Amino acid sequence: MPPKAPSADTAELVELFKSIGLTQSKAAEAAKNPKSAATLKDIIEKKQLSGKSLDEKTSVLLAALAVQGSKLGEDERGYAVDAILDGRLKSTDQVSAAAKYLEASPLPVDQADFDKQCGVGFSITAVELAGKAKDYVAASTATGWANLGATIGALKSTDLRWANPLELKNAVEAAFTERFGAKEAAKPKGKEPKKEAAPKAAKADATPAPSVSTSVFSEGFLGRLHKPGENPQIHPHLREQHLAATGGLVYTRFPPEPNGYLHIGHSKAIFVNFGYAAFHGGKTYLRFDDTNPEAEEAQYFESILETVRWLGYEPWKITYSSDHFDKLYELAEELIRRDKGYVCHCSGEEIYANRGGDERGPRKACAHRTRPVDESLAEFRKMRDGFYKPGEAILRMKQDLESGNTMMWDLVAYRVLNASHHRTHDKWKIYPTYDFTHCLCDSFENISHSLCTTEFIASRESYDWLCDALEVYKPRQSEYGRLNVTGTIMSKRKILQLVKEGYVNGWDDPRLYTLIALRRRGVPPGAILSFVSSLGVSTAASNIQTVRFEQTVRQYLENSAPRLLMVLRPLKVTLENLPEDFVLHLEKPLHPKVPALGSTSVPFTRTLYIDADDFRLADSPDYFRLAPGKTVGLFQAPYPITCVSYTTDPATGAVAELVCRAETEGAAKPKAFIQWVAAHAPSGSPVRVDEARVFHQLFRSENPAAATPDFTADVAPHSRDVVRGALVEAADAGTPHATSAQLVGKECVRFQGLRVAYFALDKDAALACLEEPEDVVPERRAGDRIVLNRIVSLKEDSGKAA
């Protein structure tokens, strides 16, 4: 049936719409919807645009307004039309924003606000766009080309939404190419060969890393945060100065104390602060809160920065609270001059008693609270000049002793410490407290969003009080729930106790949940970000079991780790019907569903090794692996094998070697397949593993802190197994396959041992091949030592050795 001819009225509308510059097809499209067509006709008639022959771009914008602005009043629509005609609105995105703005804010229009909300005057060169895209990708959680769409979408939520969409897409693709390499073209899908008995723990796609959801930054707690400049100020000019300094961008900070190593809980703070700013096209400081020289060490500064970078983030600026010591001191004197600070000589016991003591009685001011300003100022300078010893004098803030909030009970601002500072050395005898330093450093650095965990909710009042008392820019503190992983310890003090008392072998012992320990264990940084992202961000604390964390790691590795044949406890097999010199080289993929990982060649010979757990003497109907007289398949090998005989160790009675027959002709398909590796010296096969370390839960319960007399009573008596002599396929290299990660180290050599577990090289390994140039074929050398850590099992286990 031929298409229905348009009505005379429709044909008339099409001609009218063509008269303003629309093409035939676009004019016909605009005429289809009666409501928007009537609106466009009204625009043309009221503005007398018929026959004006506008350029096609302008006419398309008018047609878009007819659709987007059909609910607008006549005056508001006229204002939008004028903005299109005079060139202020240049894209359909701007027209859509203008329609929404005018619907919510009828005339008269705040011109400056309209321009800001609708991107009027936005201009960016190709070079500037490329630079912004590159900076954003470098600071983002993107882990590969699978994140391209999410990254473009995130940038469109910033001021770059007004950039040309095609130019933006090209700029982001160029940044991805520079960071991740060229994007491989998708291969046509063919019928996948039926798998044998491979592990079911593999659900992979074509990318080595799962994407990290960015919706966490636009929804829920983070999605409801204020916009830059909306945080209230005691004086309007403070807001104006702040916005002038930041350009209206989001500014966040990650402010760790350099008195220990970061743990899994800190990964959430890093993700939230760096991720939120990056999502909004903003900037993030790494600020070391170095106000306690007695506890700070260089190793902690170095480790914190390396860990942030390992997780994939690069600070916009690296700063220190000590950068501001001079300015903080000046403000402390100013606080005294305003009679909002005083020097106190009370002991800790006296201060506690004045706050109500054990009985929580009425509070009372200390005798020094009313001392004259000049006297406090003189005393404070004596503190500065070393007149007092630690504990003899403190500077306190004069807050509100009647408040129900303990954080308003005249907190300490400065104390005397006889300690040399790592940066200022012996310049200072006094050091500011966190409660005095943190909010002021946030102010100095123009932080728009001071994001912290909920234990600081009570501190928000004193945070605001101090900024207002000194009449400086006041950031907005917002609190989210912290991340806790059950079944482990994250207190720095308690971890240090575990180290000192020998329960673990250092802060990076793979049984701990410090980030350096997880890194050493082989956990990829992308898996940690994926885990944190999946939890979301809210005001509720996240108390997550370790099994859930390990499941996230397992899912991540399923998509990224190459798979190698491995036998943990080797049992020698001789195939009696094959010649001594028989060798068949088999091509096998390193991952059946991730072609990008490539393939390798493994030898199949007369002498093989299988895992001792895959053979037993006593057969049964429900046992499908190898037994005397029984046939079993070998993963990706051409022939099943049948056990003919076996020998035992005279000393132990354990089976020492099997004699089998390769079923080279007419064998039925076996019911089970087992892993194996072949002995073939010219190929370097098999690779012998000196130590495979298998870690279990360090603590017996989900809440070690509840144990009596203390948490060490909950330490499991056995949390590590060491298996010696495991064998791995040579994989054309003599060593397990390396995968990419931030700050490449030995732990980046990760693989799945088929039917065993996921493993990574430990830092104790010594492998000359890791130091060789890429064009040199690596091989095992004298003195090399292969030490593996089990990252996670293939499925949740009960703590038994693999």
N, C-alpha and C positions, 0 to 999 in steps of 0.2 A: 504494500500500500504506500503511495507517495506521501511525503510529509505534508502535514496540514499547512495551508498557506496562512501567513500572518493576516490578522484583521487590518482593516483600513486604519484604525486608530493606532495600532502597534506600528504599522508601516510609517505612519506620520511621526510617531515618537522617534523611530530609528533615524529618520531623516533629520529631525531636530537635533538629536544627539550627535549625529555626524557633523552638523554645522558648527559644533564647538571644537572639532578636532578629533573625535573618537573614530576609530576604524569601524568598518561595517560589522565585524564580529563583536567588537566591544560595545558598539551602540546597540546591537541586537540583544546582547547579554544584559545591558542596563535596562532595556525595555521589558524584560521578562517579568520582573517583580513589580506588580502594580503600585505598591506603596513607595518603594524607592524610586521608581520611574516618575511618579507624581512629584516627589520631592525634587528630583533633578530638573524636571520641567519647570517647577516653581523657581528654582535657583536661576535657571537660564533666563526666564522671563523677567524676574525682578531685577537682575543685574544686566539685562539687555545684552546677553552674550551671543545670541544667535547670529551666525555669520561672521563672528569675530575671528574665526580660524585660530583659536588658541593652539599652542603646541600640544602634542599628544600627551605628554607627561602631565601638564596642568589639567587637561580634560579628564584624564584618568583619576586624578586626585579629587576633582569635583564629583565624579561618579562614585568614588569611595565615600566621600562625605555624605552623599545622598543615602547611602546604605547605613553608614555608621551614625549619622546625625539625624535620622528620621524623627527622633523624639525631641529634638531641640526646638526651643521657641524660635520665632522668626528672627528676632534680634540676634540671638546667640548664633544661629546658623549664618546669618549675614556677616557676623564678625569672623567666623571661620572661613567663609568664602573669600572675604577680603584678605585674610592671612594667606590663602592659597594664591590669590591673584597677584599679591605684591611679593610673593616669593619667600615669605617667612616659613611656611610649611612646605617642605620639599619631598616628603615621602608619605606613603600610605600609613606607616607606623605613626608618624607625627599627626596625621589627620585623625587617626583613631584615638590617639591620646588627647587631641584637642576636643574631640566630640565628648569624650568622657569627662574632661575637665569642665567644659561649658555646661554639661548636663548637671554636674554637681555644684558649679559656681556660676550662676547666671550673672548677666551684666549688672553693674559695671565690673570690668575685669581688672584684676591686679596684673598689670602688664608684665612686670618682672617675674612674678610667680608663674604666669602663663608660659612665658618664654622658657623658664627653667623646666617646668613639667612636660613641655611639649618639644623640647630640644631645639627651640628656635635659636638660630645663630650658631648651632653646632657645626664645627668645621675641623677636619682632621686630614692631614696629608697621608699618602700611602706609606711613607717612611715612619711617621708617627704611629699609624695603625699597626704596622709590622712590629714596631718596638713594644707597644702595649700588649699585643698578642703574645710576643715572646716572653715578656716579663710575667704575664699571667700564667702561661703554661709552665714556666720554670717554678713558680710558687704554688702551683695547684697540686691536687692529689691524683692527677691523670697519670695512668701507668701504661698507656699504650693507645693504639689507634681506635680501640673500642670506646674510648672516652671522647672521641672527636665531637660527636653530636652534643653530649652533655656540656663540653667546654664551650662550644659555640653558644649553646642556650644560656649558660651562666654569664658569658660576656654580654649577651643581649639584655641581661637584667641590670647592666651597668649603663653608664652614659654612652657606651659604644652601641647601644640599641639604635642610635640614630645614624650610625655609619652605614654605608652602602652594604647590603647583605652579602652580595657576591664578593666584594672586596674584603669584608670581614672573614668570610669563609676561606678565601684564598690566603689571608694572613695567618689564620689559625693553622691551616694545613701546612704552610711553610714552617711554622714554629714546631709542629708535630714532626715534620720530616727531619728538622735539625736535631730534635731531641731523641726521636725513636727510630730514625731511619726511614727509608722509603716504604710506603704502604704497598704490601703485596696484593696483587689482584686476586680476587676470589676465584678458586678453581671450580670448574663445573662439577656439579654433584653427580656422582655415579653410584651404581649399586655397591654398597659396602660389603666386602666379603664377610661371611658369617664368622663371628669370633668363636674361638674354641673355649677353653675354660679360664679365660683371663679374669683377673679380679674384678668384682663389681663396684669397686670404689672409684671408678673413673668416669666422670661425666665432664668431658672437655669440650672446648670450642677452639676456634682458630687463634685466639690471643693468649699470650702467656700470663695475663693478669686480669682479674675481674675489675670491672669499673667500680669506683666508690661513688655512691649516690650523693648528689649534691642537693637533693630535696630537703635534707636535714637543715640546710642553711636558709631555705625559703619557707619552711613550714614549722609549725609548733613553736617551741620556746624561742628559737633563733629567728624565726620568721616574724615574730611579734615584737622584736626589739625596736627601739626608737631609731629614727633616721638621724644622721649626723646633724648637730645643731639643735635638735629637739630637747636635749637635756637642759633643764632649767638652770639659770644663772642668777646670782645675786645682783648683777648689773648687766644690762643689755650689751654694753660694749665688749664684755668678755666673750659672749657668743660670737660677735662680729669678728673679733680678733682671731678666735679659734677657727672659724670658717675661712677666713682669709689665709691662715697658715696652712690649712689642710686642703683647701679647694673643695671642701664639702665631702671629702673621701672618708671612708671608714678607716680608722686607725686603731689597731689592737696591739697587745703586747703579751709575750709569754715571759713571766718574771720568776724563774726558779732561784732558790737559794743554792749557792754552790758549796753545799756542805755534805753532799752525798751523790750517789748515782740515781738517775731517773728510773722509775719503775713503770709498770703497765698502766697505772692510773694516770701518770703524766702524759701518756700518749693521747688521752682524751683531751687534756688541756691544750696540747700542741695542735691536735686536729681542729678543735673548736676555734682557737685564736687565729691560727694561720689560715685555716679553711674558710672561716667567716669573712675575713678581710679579703682573701683572694676571690671569693665568690662575688663580692661587691666591688672588685677592682681596687681595693684599698691596700694598706701597707701594715706590716707587722714588725714590731721591735722584738729582738731577743734582749731582754734586760736582766742582767745578773743582779740579784738583790744581795749585794756584798756589804752588808752593814754589821756583820758579826765576824771580825777577823780571827776570833779564837777557833772557829769551826771550819773556816774556808781553806781549801787546798787547790793548787794548780790542776791536779788530776781531775777534779770535779768540773772546773771550767771547761777543760778540753773535752771531757767526755760528753758534757751537755751539748756543746756545739756540734760535735760529731754525730750525736744521736739525733738531733734535730735535722741535720742534713741527711742522715741515713734514712729517716722517714720521708725524705723527699722535699723538704722545705728549706728555703734560703731566706734568712732574716733580711728585712729591708735595711735595718741598721742594728748593729750590736752595741749595746750601751751597758752602763753599770750605774747602780745607784750612787757609787762613789764619784761618778762624773759631776754630781750635783752637791757634793759635800759643802763647798763654799756657800752656795746659794741656800742650801738647807739651813746652814748655821745662821745666815743672815735672817731668814724667815723665823728661826727660833727666837732670835733677839727681838724681831718685830712682834712676835706673839707675846713676849713679856711686856713690851712697851704698850701693847693694847690691853694689858692686864688680863690676858687670857692664858698666861703661863707663869709658873713660879717654881723656884728651886726648893726641893724638899729634902730633909735629912732623916726622914723616918726610916726605920729598918723594915725589911719585908714583913716581919711579924706585926709591927705596928700598923702598917698599911692594911694588912689582912684584918686586923682587929677593927680598924676604923671603917672597914667595909661590911662589918656585921659579924665577922668571925664565924666559928663553927655553928653558933646559935642562929646565924642569919638575922641578927638583931638590927636595930636602927643604925644607919650610917652617920658618920660625923666627919667633919673636915679636920685635916691635920693642922697643927699649930702654925705651919708655914704658909697656909693658903692665903692668908691676909697680909703677908709681909709686903712692904712697899715695893713698887715697881723698880725703883733704882737699886734697892737692896738685892732683889732677885737678879737683876741684870749684872750687878757686880759679882754675885755668887756664881752665876753661870759662866762668867769670864774666868773666874778662879777654877771652875771645873775644866774649862778649856785649856788653861795654862798648867794643869797638872798639880794643882794645890791639893786636890782630894784624891783619896784612894778609892778603888771600886767599892761600891756599897755605901759610901759616906755621903754622897749627894746625887740627886737625880733632878732632871727638869720634868715637871708634870704639866699637863694641859688642864686648865681650869674650865671644866665642862659642866656637868649637871649631876650633882650627887643625889638629887631627888628622882632622877630618871629610873624607870624600871629596867633599863638596859645597862648591864654591867660594863659595856664598852663605852659608857659615858661617865664612868666614875674616875675622872681625873687620871687618864692613862699616862704612862711614862713616855716622854718624847726623846730624852737623851739620857745616857748613862755613861759612867766612867769605865773605861777598859784599858788596861795596860797591855796592849797587844799591837804588834806591828801589822799594818795592813799591806796586802799584796800589791796595791797600786800606789797608795799615798804614804806607805812606809810608816815613819814615826811622826808625821806631821800632826796627827790628831791624838788627843788623850780621851776624847769623848766621841761617841758614835750614836747616830739616831736609831730609833727603834723602827720596826716595821710599821707600826701604827702612825708614826709621824712621816716616815719616808714614802710609803707606797702611794698614797693619794697625791702627794705633792709631785713625785716623779711622773705619775700619770698626767698631772696637770702640765708640767714642763714639756712633756712630749706630745701634748695635744691629743691624748687618747680619747677617742669618741666612745668606745665601748670597753669598759673595764670588766672583763668577763672572768669570774672566779667561781669556786664551788660553794655550796650552800652553808658550809661551816662559817663563812664570812658574812652571813646575813646580818648578824648583830653588829658587825663592824661598819656596815653601810652608814649608820647614823653618825658615827665618829668621823668617818671618811668625809661625809658632806659637811659636818660641823667644822672641821679644820680648814677645808677649802674656803668656806664662807667666812670663817673667823679672820682669815688672812686676805680675803677678797681677791682670790685668784680664780682662774678658770676651773670649773668643777666638772670632771668627767662623770659619767653615769655608771655606777657599779650594778651589774646584773649577775645573779647567781644561778648556776645549774647544778644538778646532782652529780656527785663524783662517781668515778668508776672503782668498784671494789671487785676483786676476784676472790671467791671463797676458796678455802683449802690451802691458802698460802699466806705469807706475811709480807707486808709492804712498808712497814715502819723502818726508817733508816737505822734507828737505834737498835731494833731487834735483829735486823739483817747483820749489822755489825757484830752483834753478840754471836750470831750463828757462825760468822766468819772466824772470830777470835777463839771460839770454843771448839772449832774444828768440825762442826756439823756439815759444813760445806767448804768447798775449796775456792774461796774468794767471792767477790761481788758478782763475777760473771759465771758462777757455777750454773750449768744449764737447768738445775732443779729449781732455781729461783725465778722470780718474775720481775727482776730488774730488766730494763731494756737491753743492757749489754749482755745479760745472761740469755735472753731470748734470741738475740742476734747470734751469739756463739752457738746456741743449740741449732741454728739454721733456719729459724722462723723468718720468712721474708718480710721486709717492711710493709709491702703492699697488703699482706695478710693481716697485719696489725691494724692498718687503716681501714681495711674492709670490715674487720671485727668491730671497731669503734663506730664506724658509720652505720652499721646494721643495728646498733643499740639505740640510735637516735639521741636527742638531747632534750632533757626536760628538767624540772626541779626535783624530780625523784632520784634518789641514789640508785645506781645500777649495781646490784649484787649478783654477779654472774659466776656460775660454776666453771671450773677449769675445763670440764669436758666440752662446754659450749665454745670456749675459746679454741680448744684443740680441733673441734669440728670445723670451725671457720678456716683454720690453718690447713686442715686436710682438704677442704673443698678448693682452696686456693692452689695448693700444690697439685691437685688432680688436673688442673688446667695448664700447669706450667712446667712441671718436673718431668724430665725424660725418664723412661722406664727401662731398667736394666735387669738382665737375668742375674740372680744372686742366690747363693745358698749360704745360710748362716752357720750351719753345722755340717760341713761337707762329709759325704759318704762316697767313697770311690766306686765307680762302676766300669767294668771292662766289657765291651761288646765283642763277644768271642767270635762272631761270624764276620767281623770286618777285618781287613788287612791291617797290619801294624802301621803302615804309612797312609792309611785312609784319611782324607780330609775333604770336607765339603764346606765351602764358604757360603753362608746364608745371609742374604740381605734382609735386614729387618728395620722397621721404623723405630725411632726413639720414642714415639708416642703414636698410637694408632689413630688418634683423632686430631693431632696437631702436626700437620705436615711441615710447618715452619721449623720444627725442632730437628728435622732432617732424618737421616737413616744411618745405619752402621752395618758392618759386615762382621759376623761371628763365625768361628770355625765349628764344625761338627766332626768329631773324631772318634777313634776306637775307645779312648779313655775319657770318661765323663765324671762329673761329680753332681750328685743330687743332695738334697737336704735330708739329714738323718731322720727328721720327723716325717718324711714322705715314704718311709719303709717300716714295716713291722712284720714280725714272724707270724703272729696270730691273725689270720684273715677272718673276716666276718661279712655277712651280706650287706651291711651298711658301710663298709669300708671300701673305697674305690681307688685308693692309691696303691703303691707297689707292695707286693708280698710274694713269697715263693710260689712260682708257677703262674703268677698273675701278670697281665699286660696293662701298661699304662702309657698314655701319650706324653710327649715332651713339648712344652710351649714352643711354637714356631719352628719345630724340627720336622724333618720329613718322615721319620719312622717312629712308630711306637716301639717300646722295648718290653721284653718278657723276662722276668727273673728266673734264671736257670738254677743257680746255686749261690751260696754265700760262705764266707769264712768269718770266724770270730777271733777276738783277741784272747789268747790263752789266759792272760792275767785277769781280765775283767769279765770275760764272757760276752762282751758287747760285740755286735756285728761290726766287722772291720772293713769288709769289701764284698761287693756283689759281682757275680758273673751273670750277664744278661745276653739276650739275643735281640738284634735289631730286626724288626719284622719288615723286611724290605719288599715283600710281595704278598698281596692279597689279605692283609690284616684288616679285621673289622675296626670300625671307628671306636676308640676307647671311650670309656665313660668318664675318665678324668685325665687331666693334664697337669704335670708338675714342672717346676723350674729346674734348670740344669746349667752347668757351664762345662766347657770342654777344655782338655789339656792340649795345648798346641804352642810350643815354645816360640816358633817363628812369629806368631801373632801376639806374643806377650800374654797369652791366655792360659790360665785365669789370673786375674789380679788378686793377690792375697792381701787381706785386710788385717793389719796387726792388732787393732782393737776396734770393736764395734761397741760403743757405750750405749746402753739402754737405760733410760731414766724413768722413774716412777714418781708418784706423788711424794713430796718430802714430808708431808704431815698426814696423820692418820684420819683426821676429822675435817669437816668443812669449816670449823671455827677454832683454829689453834690458839687464839688469844684467850679462849675460855678455859683452857687446860690449867690444872693446878699441879704444883705450886706456880708454874709459869708456862709459857708457850713451848718451851723446849721439851716439856714432858710429852708433847704430842708428836714429836719428831718420829717418823717411822723408822723401825730398826733396820730396814733394808729398802733403799730407794734407788739403787744403781746396780746394774749387772754389766759385766765386761765380758764380751764374747771374743775370743781370739781365734784367728784362722779362717774367718769367713772368706768366701770367694765371690768375685764379681766378674761379669763379662768384661773383656778388654775394651770394647766400644771404640775400636780403631785408635785408641790413644793411651791405653795402659792405665788410665785413671777415670774415675767417674766424670760424667758430663757436667760442664759448668753452665750455669744460667746467669743472666744479667741481673744486677741489683745496684742500689746506690752504694757508693764507696766500696768498690769490689774488694772482698777479702776472701779468706779460705772458706768461710761459711757459705759463700755463694756457689760453691760446687755442691749442688743438690741433685738427688735423683730418687726415684722410687725403685726399691728392690722388689721385684715382682713377688707377690704373695708374702712379703716380709714386712716392710715399713718404708717410711720416707727417711732418708739419711742426708747428712751434710758433713763435709770435712770439718774437723775440729782444728782450733788454732795450734794444738800440739802436733799436728801432722807436719811432716817435712817432705816436700815433694819438689825436686829440682825442676820438673816439667812445668810447674806453675810460673817459673821465672823465665822460661824460654820464650824467644820471639815467636810470633804466630806462625811463621813459615817453617819452623823446626818441628819435626814430628816428635812429640813427647814420648819418653819411655822411662821406665823405672830405673833408677840409678842406685848404686851402692850407697847405703846410708839413708835412703828414703824410708819414710815411716808413714803408713796410712792409718789415720785415726778417724773414725766416723762417730757422729752423734746421731742417735735416733731423734728425728724432729717430732714426729707423731706416728702412731700405728696406722694401719690402713683402715681400721675401724675402732670404735671405742672399745677399750679393753678394761679388764678388772685389775690392772696393775701387774700382771704376770709378765715375765720376760718374753720378748718376741721369739 
